[in-house]
Amino acid sequence: MGAFLSVYFLARHWHFGSLGLTCFGLAFVAGRLFGGHLPEKMGGIRVAMISLGIEAAGQACIAFAPGPVLALSGAILTGAGCSLIYPSMGVEVVKRVPASIRATALGGFAAFQDLSYAVSGPVAGTLSDHLGYRAIFLMGLGCALIGLILVFKLARRGALPLTGVAEG
């Protein structure tokens, strides 16, 4: 979002591109402030499903927006949806491992988020070079939908796949 939303607005000859990142950021912070308690209250899986659905809708709004108003709305939805995915899945990780390895499990979980940031930037840049800026938001939509499918599978299983983790 931060790297490509403003240039997407420029490429589409729309005004208010810098407002898009502001909308995303404010929605992200508001989501954490007002919804931060939801993973504990409703369950991480349920909140992650809702959040990924909202994020996917936001990415679709940006990708298919005929004008800046819908794209800005998409930035708000993306920020709101994105804000609770990490805490929601973090709650699930911590709930499903023995107390003795919770810090290690959460550290591993955080490392995969960092890895996704390291990989997604160059992939998005390459994608935009070959297919244009809209493709980045379609990629975001696709990733959110893949995440939603994975979380649905976790919900159906009732547990995260943690085979090989020793108790105590």
Order of alpha helices (4+ residues) and beta strands (2+ residues): alpha-alpha-alpha-alpha-alpha-alpha-alpha-alpha
